[in-house]
């Protein structure tokens, strides 16, 4: 995707009369720590009601947008971006999944999910990080009530009763940000979550994921694959330009060994799992590896703090749920805060924030449990388990109502749908 780099407003002493010795003071309604996809989605969703917002991002805007990663982008996530008015920037640069095939290794039964199963234009979408970020950063840059502080580091924070005062170091100088609500959108290692002392439950899987982007000889025909091998799931996500991203899950030691293979050996190993349906493969990006874990925070909120996205939860990448859960978090929190703002309520009041927690924490538990059961069931060679899961695959492929139920769960349409997504769905009817 070719895009013009958005021009962001910096904050400097010249912007405010109360600045002193290179320090600025900025009072906002919501301060979001983390300027990735989830943090910017929240900012874009809050802005229309007139709130003043600051996004605090540790990287430069260019670095934050340049991550070499693609995602399985759900129907509900797409509807949220349509509700934000960003689909014209995103839609032409993503890949529709016209078919999703689910299989158990080399077992002959294949379950196919098709758009007609839900009456939609696609089952899922393949979206690259840079495409989503370009649209979001463009929206943020064009919105006067959002400040985007890049290359910024969060320093000391002080509770002021009805608000929090945070010291933020930027290339232009120190900014003291005052807000009734801080939102942690700063990922799995969330600094805000750690400072708040919020605990979590979960575990690391004995697996890591290897990812790379490929160019197959033949068309991918907009088909996504999720194949379960004893060592872990192997996913193929179609991308625009007849490319595919592979997410290859394996035990840690095996994944580390795969990562260090010479390219020819790497491709030979990969092709054994990939199959021959697309002909010869050419690797376009160096492989990267990341560990996988399940994590759910003990709570998502406390006075003047809310957690969203990976700061609140983390799941196995099977089924492509992680980013989509975070986008729904952002839309749900924006809906709760917008209502509270319009009612004149304090946005950092824990009674307000618990409306968001009650909405999202249970729904996220369902998805976390679903991905965990999938991983454990299919990474298992105990004969009774193998027989049961293959019987389950046959049932899923043969009973339409079960297939629709599974699709509604995976696409974010089972449960309470955020208003942004509902409006987009209603506009199509």
DRENDO-1510 file (C-alpha; in Angstrom, 1 decimal, always signed):
<recs>
REC; n; res; u; v; w
REC; 1; UNK; +0.0; +0.0; +0.0 .
REC; 2; UNK; +1.3; +3.4; -0.9 .
REC; 3; UNK; +0.3; +6.1; +1.6 .
REC; 4; UNK; +1.4; +9.6; +2.5 .
REC; 5; UNK; +2.9; +9.8; +5.9 .
REC; 6; UNK; +0.4; +11.7; +8.2 .
REC; 7; UNK; +1.7; +15.0; +9.7 .
REC; 8; UNK; +1.1; +14.9; +13.4 .
REC; 9; UNK; +0.9; +17.9; +15.7 .
REC; 10; UNK; +3.8; +18.0; +18.2 .
REC; 11; UNK; +3.3; +19.5; +21.6 .
REC; 12; UNK; +5.9; +22.1; +22.6 .
REC; 13; UNK; +6.2; +25.0; +25.1 .
REC; 14; UNK; +5.0; +27.4; +22.5 .
REC; 15; UNK; +1.6; +25.7; +22.4 .
REC; 16; UNK; +0.6; +26.7; +25.9 .
REC; 17; UNK; +1.0; +29.9; +27.9 .
REC; 18; UNK; +1.5; +27.9; +31.2 .
REC; 19; UNK; +4.7; +26.2; +29.9 .
REC; 20; UNK; +7.8; +26.8; +31.8 .
REC; 21; UNK; +11.4; +25.8; +31.0 .
REC; 22; UNK; +10.5; +23.5; +28.2 .
REC; 23; UNK; +7.7; +21.8; +30.1 .
REC; 24; UNK; +4.1; +21.7; +28.9 .
REC; 25; UNK; +0.9; +20.9; +30.7 .
REC; 26; UNK; -1.9; +19.2; +28.9 .
REC; 27; UNK; -5.3; +18.5; +30.4 .
REC; 28; UNK; -7.4; +15.9; +28.5 .
REC; 29; UNK; -10.5; +13.8; +29.0 .
REC; 30; UNK; -8.7; +10.5; +28.2 .
REC; 31; UNK; -5.0; +9.6; +28.0 .
REC; 32; UNK; -4.2; +6.5; +26.0 .
REC; 33; UNK; -0.8; +4.9; +26.6 .
REC; 34; UNK; +0.0; +2.9; +23.4 .
REC; 35; UNK; -0.4; +4.1; +19.8 .
REC; 36; UNK; -0.8; +0.8; +18.1 .
REC; 37; UNK; -4.0; -0.4; +16.3 .
REC; 38; UNK; -6.0; -0.9; +19.5 .
REC; 39; UNK; -5.0; +2.4; +21.1 .
REC; 40; UNK; -5.6; +4.4; +17.9 .
REC; 41; UNK; -9.0; +2.7; +17.3 .
REC; 42; UNK; -10.0; +3.8; +20.8 .
REC; 43; UNK; -8.9; +7.4; +20.1 .
REC; 44; UNK; -10.7; +7.5; +16.8 .
REC; 45; UNK; -13.9; +6.1; +18.4 .
REC; 46; UNK; -13.9; +8.6; +21.2 .
REC; 47; UNK; -13.1; +11.7; +19.2 .
REC; 48; UNK; -16.5; +12.4; +17.5 .
REC; 49; UNK; -18.2; +13.2; +20.8 .
REC; 50; UNK; -15.8; +16.1; +21.4 .
REC; 51; UNK; -13.6; +14.6; +24.1 .
REC; 52; UNK; -10.0; +15.8; +24.2 .
REC; 53; UNK; -7.6; +12.9; +23.9 .
REC; 54; UNK; -3.8; +12.3; +24.1 .
REC; 55; UNK; -2.1; +9.2; +22.7 .
REC; 56; UNK; +1.3; +8.4; +24.2 .
REC; 57; UNK; +3.4; +6.2; +21.9 .
REC; 58; UNK; +7.0; +5.0; +22.7 .
REC; 59; UNK; +8.0; +4.7; +19.0 .
REC; 60; UNK; +8.0; +7.2; +16.2 .
REC; 61; UNK; +4.8; +7.2; +14.1 .
REC; 62; UNK; +6.7; +5.6; +11.2 .
REC; 63; UNK; +8.1; +2.8; +13.3 .
REC; 64; UNK; +4.8; +2.1; +14.9 .
REC; 65; UNK; +3.2; +1.7; +11.5 .
REC; 66; UNK; +6.0; -0.4; +9.9 .
REC; 67; UNK; +5.6; -3.7; +11.7 .
REC; 68; UNK; +5.9; -6.6; +9.2 .
REC; 69; UNK; +2.8; -8.4; +10.3 .
REC; 70; UNK; -0.6; -9.4; +8.8 .
REC; 71; UNK; -3.8; -10.4; +10.6 .
REC; 72; UNK; -6.9; -12.4; +10.1 .
REC; 73; UNK; -9.3; -9.5; +10.4 .
REC; 74; UNK; -12.8; -10.4; +11.5 .
REC; 75; UNK; -16.2; -9.3; +10.2 .
REC; 76; UNK; -16.9; -7.4; +13.4 .
REC; 77; UNK; -13.6; -5.6; +13.3 .
REC; 78; UNK; -14.3; -4.6; +9.7 .
REC; 79; UNK; -17.7; -3.3; +10.8 .
REC; 80; UNK; -16.1; -1.2; +13.5 .
REC; 81; UNK; -13.7; +0.4; +11.0 .
REC; 82; UNK; -16.6; +1.0; +8.7 .
REC; 83; UNK; -18.4; +2.7; +11.6 .
REC; 84; UNK; -15.3; +4.9; +12.0 .
REC; 85; UNK; -15.5; +5.9; +8.3 .
REC; 86; UNK; -12.1; +4.3; +7.6 .
REC; 87; UNK; -13.2; +1.5; +5.2 .
REC; 88; UNK; -12.5; +3.6; +2.0 .
REC; 89; UNK; -8.9; +3.7; +3.1 .
REC; 90; UNK; -8.7; +0.0; +4.2 .
REC; 91; UNK; -11.1; -1.9; +2.0 .
REC; 92; UNK; -9.1; -1.6; -1.3 .
REC; 93; UNK; -6.0; -2.9; +0.4 .
REC; 94; UNK; -7.1; -6.0; +2.1 .
REC; 95; UNK; -7.9; -9.6; +0.9 .
REC; 96; UNK; -11.3; -11.2; +1.2 .
REC; 97; UNK; -11.3; -14.7; +2.5 .
REC; 98; UNK; -13.8; -16.4; +0.1 .
REC; 99; UNK; -13.1; -19.7; +1.9 .
REC; 100; UNK; -11.6; -20.9; +5.1 .
REC; 101; UNK; -10.5; -24.6; +5.3 .
REC; 102; UNK; -10.1; -26.3; +8.6 .
REC; 103; UNK; -8.3; -29.7; +8.7 .
REC; 104; UNK; -6.6; -32.1; +11.1 .
REC; 105; UNK; -3.1; -32.7; +9.6 .
REC; 106; UNK; -3.4; -35.2; +6.8 .
REC; 107; UNK; -6.8; -36.5; +7.8 .
REC; 108; UNK; -9.1; -36.4; +4.7 .
REC; 109; UNK; -12.1; -34.6; +6.2 .
REC; 110; UNK; -11.9; -30.8; +5.6 .
REC; 111; UNK; -14.4; -28.3; +7.0 .
REC; 112; UNK; -15.1; -25.4; +4.7 .
REC; 113; UNK; -16.5; -22.1; +5.9 .
REC; 114; UNK; -18.0; -19.9; +3.1 .
REC; 115; UNK; -19.5; -16.4; +3.0 .
REC; 116; UNK; -23.0; -17.9; +2.4 .
REC; 117; UNK; -22.8; -19.6; +5.8 .
REC; 118; UNK; -23.4; -16.1; +7.4 .
REC; 119; UNK; -24.8; -14.3; +4.4 .
REC; 120; UNK; -21.8; -12.0; +4.2 .
REC; 121; UNK; -19.3; -10.8; +1.5 .
REC; 122; UNK; -16.4; -12.7; +3.1 .
REC; 123; UNK; -15.6; -15.2; +5.9 .
REC; 124; UNK; -12.7; -13.1; +7.1 .
REC; 125; UNK; -10.2; -10.6; +5.7 .
REC; 126; UNK; -6.4; -10.6; +5.4 .
REC; 127; UNK; -5.2; -7.2; +6.6 .
REC; 128; UNK; -1.6; -5.9; +6.9 .
REC; 129; UNK; -0.5; -3.9; +9.9 .
REC; 130; UNK; +0.7; -1.0; +7.8 .
REC; 131; UNK; -2.6; -0.7; +6.0 .
REC; 132; UNK; -4.6; -0.5; +9.3 .
REC; 133; UNK; -2.1; +1.9; +10.9 .
REC; 134; UNK; -2.0; +4.2; +7.8 .
REC; 135; UNK; -5.8; +4.6; +8.0 .
REC; 136; UNK; -5.8; +5.2; +11.7 .
REC; 137; UNK; -2.9; +7.5; +11.8 .
REC; 138; UNK; -4.4; +9.5; +9.0 .
REC; 139; UNK; -7.7; +9.8; +10.9 .
REC; 140; UNK; -5.8; +10.9; +14.1 .
REC; 141; UNK; -3.7; +13.5; +12.2 .
REC; 142; UNK; -6.9; +15.0; +10.8 .
REC; 143; UNK; -8.7; +15.3; +14.2 .
REC; 144; UNK; -7.9; +18.5; +16.2 .
REC; 145; UNK; -9.0; +17.1; +19.6 .
REC; 146; UNK; -6.4; +14.3; +19.5 .
REC; 147; UNK; -2.8; +14.9; +20.5 .
REC; 148; UNK; -0.4; +12.1; +19.3 .
REC; 149; UNK; +2.8; +12.2; +21.3 .
REC; 150; UNK; +5.4; +9.9; +19.6 .
REC; 151; UNK; +8.9; +8.9; +20.8 .
REC; 152; UNK; +7.4; +9.5; +24.2 .
REC; 153; UNK; +8.2; +7.7; +27.5 .
REC; 154; UNK; +6.0; +7.6; +30.5 .
REC; 155; UNK; +7.7; +8.9; +33.7 .
REC; 156; UNK; +6.3; +9.4; +37.2 .
REC; 157; UNK; +2.5; +9.4; +37.8 .
REC; 158; UNK; +0.7; +11.1; +40.6 .
REC; 159; UNK; -2.9; +10.5; +41.8 .
REC; 160; UNK; -4.6; +13.9; +42.1 .
REC; 161; UNK; -7.9; +12.6; +43.5 .
REC; 162; UNK; -10.2; +13.2; +40.5 .
REC; 163; UNK; -7.4; +12.9; +38.0 .
REC; 164; UNK; -3.9; +11.5; +37.3 .
REC; 165; UNK; -0.9; +13.6; +36.5 .
REC; 166; UNK; +1.7; +11.8; +34.3 .
REC; 167; UNK; +5.1; +13.1; +33.3 .
REC; 168; UNK; +5.8; +12.3; +29.7 .
REC; 169; UNK; +9.2; +12.8; +28.1 .
REC; 170; UNK; +9.1; +13.7; +24.4 .
REC; 171; UNK; +11.7; +15.0; +21.9 .
REC; 172; UNK; +10.2; +18.5; +22.3 .
REC; 173; UNK; +10.5; +18.4; +26.1 .
REC; 174; UNK; +8.6; +17.3; +29.2 .
REC; 175; UNK; +4.8; +17.2; +29.0 .
REC; 176; UNK; +2.7; +16.9; +32.2 .
REC; 177; UNK; -0.5; +15.2; +31.2 .
REC; 178; UNK; -3.5; +15.5; +33.5 .
REC; 179; UNK; -6.5; +13.2; +32.9 .
REC; 180; UNK; -9.4; +11.6; +34.9 .
REC; 181; UNK; -8.6; +8.4; +33.0 .
REC; 182; UNK; -5.5; +6.6; +31.8 .
REC; 183; UNK; -6.0; +3.7; +29.3 .
REC; 184; UNK; -3.4; +1.0; +29.0 .
REC; 185; UNK; -3.1; +0.0; +25.4 .
REC; 186; UNK; +0.6; -0.7; +25.6 .
REC; 187; UNK; +0.7; -4.5; +24.9 .
REC; 188; UNK; +1.5; -7.7; +26.7 .
REC; 189; UNK; +4.3; -6.1; +28.8 .
REC; 190; UNK; +2.1; -3.1; +29.8 .
REC; 191; UNK; +3.9; -0.7; +32.0 .
REC; 192; UNK; +0.7; +0.8; +33.2 .
REC; 193; UNK; -0.7; -2.6; +34.3 .
REC; 194; UNK; +2.5; -3.4; +36.1 .
REC; 195; UNK; +2.5; -0.1; +38.0 .
REC; 196; UNK; -1.1; -0.6; +39.0 .
REC; 197; UNK; -0.2; -4.0; +40.4 .
REC; 198; UNK; -2.9; -5.8; +38.4 .
REC; 199; UNK; -2.4; -9.5; +38.5 .
REC; 200; UNK; -3.3; -12.1; +35.9 .
REC; 201; UNK; -3.9; -15.8; +35.4 .
REC; 202; UNK; -2.6; -17.9; +32.5 .
REC; 203; UNK; +0.3; -19.9; +31.2 .
REC; 204; UNK; +2.9; -20.0; +28.5 .
REC; 205; UNK; +2.4; -22.7; +25.9 .
REC; 206; UNK; +5.4; -24.9; +25.2 .
REC; 207; UNK; +5.2; -23.5; +21.7 .
REC; 208; UNK; +6.4; -20.5; +19.6 .
REC; 209; UNK; +5.1; -19.2; +16.3 .
REC; 210; UNK; +7.3; -18.6; +13.2 .
REC; 211; UNK; +5.9; -16.2; +10.6 .
REC; 212; UNK; +6.9; -15.2; +7.1 .
REC; 213; UNK; +5.3; -13.8; +3.9 .
REC; 214; UNK; +5.4; -15.9; +0.8 .
REC; 215; UNK; +4.7; -15.5; -2.9 .
REC; 216; UNK; +3.2; -18.8; -4.3 .
REC; 217; UNK; +3.5; -19.8; -7.9 .
REC; 218; UNK; -0.3; -20.2; -8.4 .
REC; 219; UNK; -3.2; -18.0; -7.1 .
REC; 220; UNK; -4.2; -18.5; -3.5 .
REC; 221; UNK; -7.8; -18.1; -4.7 .
REC; 222; UNK; -8.6; -16.1; -1.5 .
REC; 223; UNK; -8.6; -19.3; +0.5 .
REC; 224; UNK; -7.3; -19.4; +4.1 .
REC; 225; UNK; -6.1; -22.6; +5.7 .
REC; 226; UNK; -5.9; -23.7; +9.4 .
REC; 227; UNK; -4.2; -27.1; +9.6 .
REC; 228; UNK; -3.6; -28.8; +12.9 .
REC; 229; UNK; -0.5; -30.8; +13.2 .
REC; 230; UNK; +0.7; -32.7; +16.4 .
REC; 231; UNK; +3.4; -30.0; +16.8 .
REC; 232; UNK; +0.9; -27.2; +16.5 .
REC; 233; UNK; -1.4; -25.3; +14.1 .
REC; 234; UNK; -0.2; -24.2; +10.7 .
REC; 235; UNK; -2.1; -21.2; +9.2 .
REC; 236; UNK; -2.0; -19.8; +5.7 .
REC; 237; UNK; -3.5; -16.3; +5.4 .
REC; 238; UNK; -4.0; -14.9; +1.8 .
REC; 239; UNK; -2.9; -11.3; +1.3 .
REC; 240; UNK; -3.3; -8.8; -1.6 .
REC; 241; UNK; -0.9; -9.1; -4.5 .
REC; 242; UNK; -1.1; -12.9; -4.5 .
REC; 243; UNK; +1.0; -13.2; -1.3 .
REC; 244; UNK; +0.4; -15.3; +1.8 .
REC; 245; UNK; +1.5; -15.0; +5.4 .
REC; 246; UNK; +2.3; -18.2; +7.2 .
REC; 247; UNK; +1.9; -18.7; +11.0 .
REC; 248; UNK; +3.7; -21.9; +11.8 .
REC; 249; UNK; +3.4; -23.1; +15.4 .
REC; 250; UNK; +5.9; -25.6; +16.8 .
REC; 251; UNK; +7.5; -26.5; +20.1 .
REC; 252; UNK; +10.1; -23.9; +21.3 .
REC; 253; UNK; +13.2; -25.8; +20.5 .
REC; 254; UNK; +11.9; -26.8; +17.1 .
REC; 255; UNK; +10.8; -23.3; +16.3 .
REC; 256; UNK; +14.2; -21.9; +17.2 .
REC; 257; UNK; +15.9; -24.5; +15.0 .
REC; 258; UNK; +13.5; -23.7; +12.1 .
REC; 259; UNK; +14.4; -20.0; +12.4 .
REC; 260; UNK; +18.1; -20.6; +12.0 .
REC; 261; UNK; +17.8; -22.9; +8.9 .
REC; 262; UNK; +19.3; -21.8; +5.6 .
REC; 263; UNK; +16.6; -20.5; +3.3 .
REC; 264; UNK; +16.6; -23.6; +1.1 .
REC; 265; UNK; +16.2; -25.9; +4.1 .
REC; 266; UNK; +13.6; -23.6; +5.7 .
REC; 267; UNK; +11.5; -23.7; +2.5 .
REC; 268; UNK; +11.8; -27.5; +2.2 .
REC; 269; UNK; +10.5; -27.9; +5.8 .
REC; 270; UNK; +7.7; -25.3; +5.2 .
REC; 271; UNK; +6.5; -26.9; +1.9 .
REC; 272; UNK; +5.9; -30.2; +3.7 .
REC; 273; UNK; +3.2; -28.5; +5.8 .
REC; 274; UNK; +2.1; -26.0; +3.2 .
REC; 275; UNK; +1.1; -28.5; +0.5 .
REC; 276; UNK; +1.4; -28.3; -3.2 .
REC; 277; UNK; -1.9; -26.6; -4.0 .
REC; 278; UNK; -0.2; -23.3; -4.9 .
REC; 279; UNK; +2.9; -24.6; -6.7 .
REC; 280; UNK; +6.4; -23.5; -5.8 .
REC; 281; UNK; +6.9; -20.9; -3.0 .
REC; 282; UNK; +9.2; -17.9; -2.8 .
REC; 283; UNK; +10.0; -16.3; +0.6 .
REC; 284; UNK; +9.5; -12.5; +0.6 .
REC; 285; UNK; +10.4; -11.7; +4.2 .
REC; 286; UNK; +12.9; -13.1; +6.8 .
REC; 287; UNK; +11.1; -15.4; +9.2 .
REC; 288; UNK; +10.3; -14.0; +12.7 .
REC; 289; UNK; +9.4; -15.8; +15.9 .
REC; 290; UNK; +7.3; -15.0; +18.9 .
REC; 291; UNK; +6.3; -17.1; +22.0 .
REC; 292; UNK; +2.6; -17.7; +22.7 .
REC; 293; UNK; +0.7; -17.6; +25.9 .
REC; 294; UNK; -2.8; -17.4; +27.4 .
REC; 295; UNK; -3.3; -14.5; +29.8 .
REC; 296; UNK; -6.3; -12.9; +31.4 .
REC; 297; UNK; -6.0; -10.1; +33.9 .
REC; 298; UNK; -7.7; -10.3; +37.3 .
REC; 299; UNK; -9.5; -7.1; +36.5 .
REC; 300; UNK; -9.7; -4.8; +33.5 .
REC; 301; UNK; -10.3; -1.6; +35.5 .
REC; 302; UNK; -9.6; +0.3; +38.7 .
REC; 303; UNK; -10.2; +3.9; +39.6 .
REC; 304; UNK; -8.8; +6.1; +36.8 .
REC; 305; UNK; -7.4; +3.1; +34.8 .
REC; 306; UNK; -8.7; +0.8; +32.1 .
REC; 307; UNK; -6.9; -2.0; +30.2 .
REC; 308; UNK; -7.6; -2.9; +26.6 .
REC; 309; UNK; -6.2; -5.3; +24.1 .
REC; 310; UNK; -3.0; -7.3; +24.9 .
REC; 311; UNK; -2.6; -5.2; +28.1 .
REC; 312; UNK; -5.7; -7.0; +29.4 .
REC; 313; UNK; -5.5; -10.5; +27.8 .
REC; 314; UNK; -3.5; -12.6; +25.4 .
REC; 315; UNK; -4.4; -15.8; +23.6 .
REC; 316; UNK; -2.9; -18.5; +21.3 .
REC; 317; UNK; -2.9; -17.2; +17.7 .
REC; 318; UNK; -5.0; -20.1; +16.5 .
REC; 319; UNK; -8.2; -18.8; +14.9 .
REC; 320; UNK; -6.8; -15.3; +14.6 .
REC; 321; UNK; -8.6; -13.9; +17.6 .
REC; 322; UNK; -6.0; -11.7; +19.4 .
REC; 323; UNK; -6.2; -8.4; +17.6 .
REC; 324; UNK; -9.9; -8.7; +16.9 .
REC; 325; UNK; -10.6; -9.0; +20.7 .
REC; 326; UNK; -8.6; -5.9; +21.2 .
REC; 327; UNK; -10.5; -3.9; +18.6 .
REC; 328; UNK; -13.8; -5.0; +20.2 .
REC; 329; UNK; -12.4; -3.9; +23.6 .
REC; 330; UNK; -11.6; -0.4; +22.1 .
REC; 331; UNK; -15.1; -0.1; +20.6 .
REC; 332; UNK; -16.8; -1.2; +23.8 .
REC; 333; UNK; -14.8; +1.1; +26.0 .
REC; 334; UNK; -15.4; +4.0; +23.6 .
REC; 335; UNK; -19.2; +3.3; +23.8 .
REC; 336; UNK; -19.2; +3.2; +27.6 .
REC; 337; UNK; -17.1; +6.4; +27.9 .
REC; 338; UNK; -19.1; +8.3; +25.3 .
REC; 339; UNK; -22.3; +7.6; +27.2 .
REC; 340; UNK; -20.7; +8.6; +30.5 .
REC; 341; UNK; -19.3; +11.8; +28.9 .
REC; 342; UNK; -22.6; +12.8; +27.5 .
REC; 343; UNK; -24.2; +12.2; +30.9 .
REC; 344; UNK; -21.6; +14.4; +32.6 .
REC; 345; UNK; -20.1; +11.5; +34.6 .
REC; 346; UNK; -16.4; +11.3; +35.7 .
REC; 347; UNK; -14.7; +9.1; +33.1 .
REC; 348; UNK; -12.3; +7.7; +35.7 .
REC; 349; UNK; -15.1; +6.6; +38.1 .
REC; 350; UNK; -14.8; +2.9; +38.7 .
REC; 351; UNK; -18.6; +2.5; +38.5 .
REC; 352; UNK; -18.4; +3.8; +34.9 .
REC; 353; UNK; -15.4; +1.7; +34.0 .
REC; 354; UNK; -17.0; -1.5; +35.4 .
REC; 355; UNK; -19.6; -1.3; +32.7 .
REC; 356; UNK; -16.9; -1.9; +30.2 .
REC; 357; UNK; -15.3; -4.7; +32.3 .
REC; 358; UNK; -18.6; -6.6; +32.7 .
REC; 359; UNK; -19.1; -6.4; +29.0 .
REC; 360; UNK; -15.7; -7.5; +27.7 .
REC; 361; UNK; -14.1; -9.6; +30.4 .
REC; 362; UNK; -16.6; -12.5; +30.2 .
REC; 363; UNK; -16.7; -12.5; +26.4 .
REC; 364; UNK; -12.9; -12.6; +26.3 .
REC; 365; UNK; -12.9; -15.5; +28.6 .
REC; 366; UNK; -15.1; -17.4; +26.2 .
REC; 367; UNK; -12.6; -16.7; +23.3 .
REC; 368; UNK; -9.6; -17.5; +25.4 .
REC; 369; UNK; -11.1; -20.8; +26.5 .
REC; 370; UNK; -12.1; -21.6; +22.9 .
REC; 371; UNK; -8.6; -21.1; +21.6 .
REC; 372; UNK; -7.1; -23.1; +24.5 .
REC; 373; UNK; -9.4; -26.1; +23.9 .
REC; 374; UNK; -8.6; -26.0; +20.2 .
REC; 375; UNK; -4.8; -26.0; +20.8 .
REC; 376; UNK; -4.8; -28.7; +23.4 .
REC; 377; UNK; -7.3; -30.9; +21.6 .
REC; 378; UNK; -5.5; -30.8; +18.2 .
REC; 379; UNK; -1.9; -30.9; +19.6 .
REC; 380; UNK; -2.6; -34.3; +21.1 .
REC; 381; UNK; -2.0; -37.8; +19.8 .
REC; 382; UNK; -3.8; -39.8; +22.5 .
REC; 383; UNK; -6.1; -42.1; +20.5 .
REC; 384; UNK; -9.4; -41.4; +22.2 .
REC; 385; UNK; -8.8; -37.6; +21.7 .
REC; 386; UNK; -7.9; -38.1; +18.1 .
REC; 387; UNK; -11.1; -40.1; +17.5 .
REC; 388; UNK; -13.3; -37.5; +19.3 .
REC; 389; UNK; -11.8; -34.5; +17.5 .
REC; 390; UNK; -12.2; -36.1; +14.1 .
REC; 391; UNK; -15.7; -37.0; +14.9 .
REC; 392; UNK; -16.2; -33.4; +16.0 .
REC; 393; UNK; -14.8; -32.1; +12.6 .
REC; 394; UNK; -17.2; -34.4; +10.8 .
REC; 395; UNK; -20.1; -33.1; +12.8 .
REC; 396; UNK; -19.1; -29.5; +12.4 .
REC; 397; UNK; -18.8; -29.9; +8.6 .
REC; 398; UNK; -22.1; -31.8; +8.4 .
REC; 399; UNK; -24.5; -29.8; +10.7 .
REC; 400; UNK; -25.1; -26.3; +9.3 .
REC; 401; UNK; -26.3; -24.8; +12.6 .
REC; 402; UNK; -23.1; -25.8; +14.3 .
REC; 403; UNK; -21.0; -24.3; +11.5 .
REC; 404; UNK; -22.9; -21.0; +11.7 .
REC; 405; UNK; -22.5; -20.9; +15.5 .
REC; 406; UNK; -18.7; -21.5; +15.3 .
REC; 407; UNK; -18.5; -18.8; +12.6 .
REC; 408; UNK; -20.4; -16.3; +14.7 .
REC; 409; UNK; -18.1; -17.0; +17.6 .
REC; 410; UNK; -14.9; -16.6; +15.5 .
REC; 411; UNK; -16.1; -13.5; +13.7 .
REC; 412; UNK; -17.2; -11.6; +16.8 .
REC; 413; UNK; -20.9; -11.8; +16.1 .
REC; 414; UNK; -21.7; -14.0; +19.1 .
REC; 415; UNK; -22.3; -11.8; +22.1 .
REC; 416; UNK; -22.8; -8.1; +22.5 .
REC; 417; UNK; -21.8; -6.2; +19.4 .
REC; 418; UNK; -20.4; -2.6; +19.8 .
REC; 419; UNK; -22.7; +0.2; +18.5 .
REC; 420; UNK; -20.1; +1.2; +15.9 .
REC; 421; UNK; -20.3; -2.3; +14.3 .
REC; 422; UNK; -24.1; -2.5; +14.6 .
REC; 423; UNK; -24.5; +0.8; +12.7 .
REC; 424; UNK; -22.3; -0.5; +9.9 .
REC; 425; UNK; -24.4; -3.7; +9.8 .
REC; 426; UNK; -27.7; -1.8; +9.7 .
REC; 427; UNK; -26.5; +0.5; +6.9 .
REC; 428; UNK; -26.2; -2.6; +4.6 .
REC; 429; UNK; -29.9; -3.5; +5.1 .
</recs>
